[in-house]
Amino acid sequence: MKSRFIVVVVLYKIRAIDSSSLITLEGNLPSHSKLVVWDNSPESLHEEDLKWIHAHFPNGEYIHTPENSSMAKIYNRVYWNNLQYDYLLILDQDTTLTPGFFVALYKAIAQHPEVNLFLPLVYHEHRIISPADFRFYRGIYWKQRLTGLVTAKNRLAIASGMTIRMNYLKVKENRFDERLKLYGVDDKFMLDYGKENDSFFVLNYVLTHHLSMFEQEDIEKKTMRFIEHKHAQKTICRSISRLSWVMISAILFIRSIEWAIKRKDIRIIFT
C-alpha cells in the first residue's frame, strides 16, 4: 500500500480558486490522502470557494482562524490531529506542484523508508535557497546542487514542499516551536531535526519560490517583517549557543540603527 499523506495548505487573504497550490494539487493528491486548507485570513472563504474545495477534494477539511494563528501552531495541530497518516506535507498557498513531485517522493520513500524527512530543491530565480547551511548565526545558500541523502546537522530548509514522516513527528506533540509565529519556524524545526537525525533526503525535483525580502512592499509591511525576523533569529540562535545569540544580537542592533536612520523611526531599535 502506498504512503498516505496529510497535506496542509495555509491561505492568507487569497481565494481557494486562486491558490496555485490547491489548483495544482487537484488531480495530483494521492489516494487515501487528506487535504487541510487552513485559512488565516480575517474573513472566511466565500461559499463558492468552499464548494470548490469539497468538490475537488472530497476528503478535504477547511479551518478558519481569523486571529491569524502562528504557522508553528497550525503545523502542530494538523499532524497531531491526523496521526493515522504516514507523512505530513506542508505547502505554501502559491506553490506549484507537477505530477513529478509525487513520483519523485514515492520513489525516495520506497528506497529509504527509514528516513524521516524529504525535501525538494527550492529555487529563487537561479539560486538554490533550500536546503541551505547554518553557520554560527546565519544561513548560507548552497552553491552546488545536492540530491539524495544529505547530512542533517546544521541545515536549514523552507517549509513548502517539506514532507515529514509521522512516526518521527508523533514522538512529541509540538515538533514546531510555538514561540515563533511566522519566520524561523522551518529553520528551528530543521536545526532541531539535525540534532536527532543523521540525514534527510533531497528529491531530484525543483520548486520555485518567491522570497518576501525581494518583493515590493510598503514601509509598514517591511518593518513588520524586519521585527519578526529579529525575534526569530534571536530565538533560534539562543537555542544554538550563547555565543551565537550574542553575535546575532550585536548584528541585529547595528541593522536596527541603520533601519531607524533610513526610515527616521527610532522605535525599531528597541522593538
N, C-alpha and C positions, 0 to 999 in steps of 0.2 A: 504493500500500500504506500502510495506517495505521501510525502510530508504534508501536513495541514498547517496553514498559516492564519494567524490573526493579524490583519493589516489595519493600521491606523493612519488616517489622513486628517491632519489638523487644518481647518479652514479659518481664515480671518478676513472678514469684510470682502468676501467673494462668494458668488453663487456656485452651487454644486456643478451646474452645467457649464460653468466657465473654468473649472479646475482641470488642468491638463492631467493631473494625477488620476482623477476619477474617470475622465474621458478615456485615457489610455489603459486603465485597469479593466474597463468594460470589455468583456470577451477574453481577457488575459488572466483574470483571477482564477487560480487553480481550484479544482473541485474540492468540496469538503472544507473549504476555507471560508473565513468570515471577514467582512469589512466593517470597521468602525469609523464613521465620519464624526469627528469631534469638532464642533463649531464654537470657536472662541469669540465670535462677533457679538457686538452689542445687541443686535436684533437677530432673531432666529430666521432660518431659511423660509422662503415662501412655499406655499403648498405645492406649487408646480415643481420646485426642486425636490421636495420630499417624495413626491410621486415618482419623479425621475430616478431617485436613488433606489426606492423599493422595487421599481420596475426592472432596473438593470442589475440590482444586487439583492435578490430576494432574501438572502441571509444577512442583509446589512442592518446596522444599528446606527441611529442618529442621536447624538448627545449634544445639548446646547448649554454652554456655561457663559452667560453674558458678562460675568465678572472677569473674564479673560484668565482662566486658570494657567498656572505655570506648566511649561512643557514637561518638566520632571514629574509633576503630579499626574498629568494626563497619561504619560507612558506607564507609570507605576500602576495606575488604576486599570488601564486596559489589560496589561498582562496578568495582573493578579486576579482579575475577574474572568479570565479566559485560559485557565491553566490546562484545559483539556487539549489545547492546540500544541503543535510541535515547535513552532517558531513564531516570534514576533517580528513583523516587517514594518518599519517606520518610513513614512513618506511625507514630504512637504506637499503643499497644495499645488505647486507648479512643477512637479517632477514629471518628466515624460518617459514612460516605460514602453519598450517594444517587447514582442514575444521572446526575443532573445535573452531578456533578463532572467525569466524563469527557467529557460533552457539551461543557461549557464549556472544558475543557482541549484537546480536539481542535480546537475552533473557534479558540482562541487560537493554537495551534501552526500551523494552516493559514494564519492571517493573518500570523503572524510567525515563520516557520521559522528565522530567524537569531537569535532571542532565546535566551539560554542559561538563563534561569530563569523559572519560572511559580509564582506564589503565590496561594493563596486568601486571602480576608479571614477572620481568626480573631477571634472574639468571646469575651469572658468576661462573662457576663450581658449588659449592654447597652453594653459598652465594647469598642472595637477595640483589640486587643492585638498584632496582627500584620497587616501590617508596621508598623514604628514608625521613629522617627528616632533617630539617635545624636548627642548634643551634648556635647562636651567630655569627659565621663566617664560618661554615663548615657543610658538610653533614655527617649524621650518618646513617649507614646501619641498617635496621630492623633486629632484632634477631628472631622475630616471624612472621609468615606468616599471613597477614590480607587480607580478601576479603570482598566484599560488599561495603556499604557506609562508607567512611573514612573522618574524618575532614580534611579540605583542608589547614588550616593555617600552615605556616612554613613547607611545604612539598616540596620535590624535586622528579623529575622523569626523566628518559631517554626518548627522543622523539620517538624512534622507537616503534611502536605499539600504540602510543598516538592517541586517537580518540576524536575530539573536535566538539561540537555542533555549527553549523554555525550561529544560532541565537545569540550565545554569541560572536563569532568572529566578525561578521559584524557590531557590535556596534562601533568598532574602525577599522580604515584602517590598522594600524600597531600594531597588538597584540604582535608581536615578536620584541624584542628590537634590532634595526639595528645598535646600537653601538657595538654589539657583532657579530663576524664573524663566529666562529665555536663552540668554547667551551662556555658553560654557557647560550646558547640560550634557551635551555629547562628549565634549573634551574630558570632563570629570569622569564620565562613565568609562571612557577609553583608558584613562590613567588607572582607574580602579581595576578595570579588566586586566590590564597588563601586570598588575601585582598578583593576580590569581591564576593567570593563564600564560602558557608559554607562547602561544601563537594564535593567529586568526588567518582567515583565507581571503585573499583579494581576487575577485572574479575578473575574468578577461572580458569585462563589459564596462562601457563608459557611459556615465551620466553627465549631462551638462547642468551647470548650476550658476545662478547669479548671486554674487556677493553684495550684501546691502551696503558695504563700505564704498562700493563703486557707483552706487545709484545716486541720481539727482534727487535730493530731498530738501525740505525746508529746514531752517535752523533748529526749530523745536525738536523735530524728529532726530536730527543728527546729534543734538545734545542728549536726548534720551538714550540713544544708542551708546554714546560715549560713557554715560553714567552707568548703564547696565554692564558694559564691557569692563569698566573699572571694578565693579563689585565682583563680577565673575572671575576676573583674573586674580584678584586678591584671594578669593575663596579657594580657587584651585591651587595657587602657589602656597598658601598656608598649609594645605594638606600634603604638599611635597616636602618642604623643609623650611626652617626658619630663614635660612639664607635666601632661598628662592622668594619668600614673601618680602623680605627686606629689599631685595633687588627690584622686584616689580613695583613695590610701594614707592620707591625713590623715582623710578622711571615715570610712573603714573602721576606723581606730584609735579614733575617737570612738565609733562604733557598738559596737565591741568592748567598750569600757569600760562603756557603758550596758548591754550584754548581760550582762557579768560582774557588775555591781551587781544587776541584776534577778534573775539566776539564782544569785547568790552562788557564782560559779566563775570565778576569775581566769585559768584556763588558756586561755580563749577569746581573751584579749588577745594571747597570744604564739603562737597557732596559725595 
